[in-house]
Amino acid sequence: MSSLRCKGPWWQVPVMLFLAVGLITLVGCPPAPEEPDVEPTVTEPVPTVTAPPPPEEPIEEPIEEPIEPVEEPEDPIEEPVEEPEEPVEEPEEPVEEPEEPVEEPEEPVEEPEEPVEEPEEPIEEPVEPVEEPEEPVEEPEEPVEEPEEPAEEPEEPEEAAAVLEDPLSFARVPTPAWMPEPIEVEDAAAETEEEMKPYTEGIPDTDVTFDMVPIPGGTFLMGSPEDEEDRRDDEGPQVEIEIEPFWMGTHEVTWNEFELWSLALDKQRREMTGVDHTERHELIDAIAIPTKPYTDMTFGMGKGGYPAVCMTQTAAKMYCKWLSAKTGRYYRLPTEAEWEYAARAGTTTAYSFGDDPEELDDYGWHFENSNDRYQRVGQLKPNPWGLYDMHGNVAEWVIDQHVPDFYSQLNEKPGPLVNPLAQATSLYPRVVRGGSWDDDPEDLRSAARRGSTTDWMLQDPQIPQSPWYHTDADFVGFRVVRPLRVPTPEEAKRYELDEVQITELEEYRDAQAGQW
């Protein structure tokens, strides 16, 4: 105990401690590992510090102030040392944490796999809507079939059912209302005038054919000029007419063609050759045919390749209906304006070849070169548009009523007039054009007109007389036209059987106890 006692005044011990602490504060706190050296440093400097008393006062002020900082640095020293160690460990944990998130995305990866499977279910669901539109698709197919049924109706038609009971229904109903689909024929189809070509029409189920040539649309002066030689009053005044494009038969209708309908040879041929009877045949066979003629209407002039003659305009119109049903293309008689336009073929002379009747022998059969009979069609030269026998051989039916001042009536209207016709209101007179084998050359001019008379059936012994034959008109035949633009049923009424003709047919049928 005596050895530890401090020599000198008692207050020096605390002074020395304070001085030591002050020095430590001024010099800077050494790192924690150097703390064990504090005791040696405290004991050694005691004599040197006590010598000068003046520093005691300045030291006391720093001593009191650093006392608190001494404790503060010790705390911060310990805290920073411990804190960095913790952050060092903490980053290790975050390092481990990203490893966990790495594993977590693996789970979301598995989760999208489930949604992937889920869209498979929605994919199956839209499959059902796909099936639903298939039903609507089938529904429009039914409407598509519905228009096809009307197209086939003429073959089995609702109207055909009525026609089977009453063949005159075809006389009343315009052809475009029931005409069946066309049978394909090379070059027969066209939408525009530029597409029109000559074609050969074969009458189905037969070996009979005829040729058609295109007639371009245009305007011309119908009638003859006042200075034309042998001109008649009913040929003028000239009037400007506009014509739509159409096809016209290159020849007059021959017996080969006409008797397929008029003598029902078409039906007989099918029965003999064993052709399957179709709905189209039922339609064709339902169209009224004439009574059998009381005599040979050729009167010994020939059949094969010769023009058919002695038919009424009614018979010629009904043949056109039958031909339309056979082919599916709309055939009819020409109007008077169409006929003259085609006969002139762009010329303005009396004949299509000029004004000199001396050249007529090369183009037409007339009284002076025909040997008192009609001739086979197509033996002489055609006109510029490829039409044969437009001058002579047989006169040809057109649709118009013969009205002597018809051109004067047309001239009162603003022109050009589009394909006018004189609508028939009586059976006689009706117009034939072109002259015949029994006429003089002047009657074969392009503008020459002639009207029918009751004298054309004087020899008919039937009572009442037949609406089908003009037994005394062995110089009258016809040729067919086919307009590029098929008329509507309403438009077609003016070209087909008129009320006067339908009434005549009904009266004749009633008089014959329902027989033709």
Secondary structure, DSSP 8 states (H G I E B T S, - for coil): -GGGS-SS-TTHHHHHHHHHHHHHHHH----GGGGGGHHHHHHTTHHHHHS-STTHHHHHHHHHHHHHHHHHHHHHHHHHHHHHHHHHHHHHHHHHHHHHHHHHHHHHHHHHHHHHHHHHHHHHHHHHHHHHHHHHHHHHHHHHHHHHHHHHTTTS-HHHHHHHH-TTHHHHS-GGGT-------TT---SSGGG---EEEE-TTSS-EEEEEEE--EEEEES--TTSTT--GGG-S-EEEEE--EEEESS--BHHHHHHHHT-HHHHHHHHHT----HHHHHHHHS------SS-TTTTS--TTSB--SB-HHHHHHHHHHHHHHHSS--B---HHHHHHHHHTT--SSBTTBS-GGGGGGT---TTTS-SS---TT-S---TTS--SSSSSSEEEEEEE--TTHHHHHHTS-S-EES------SSS-EEEES--TTS-GGGGSTT-EEE--GGGGTT---SS--SSB-TT-TTEE---EEESS---HHHHTTTS--HHHHHHHHHHHHHTTT--
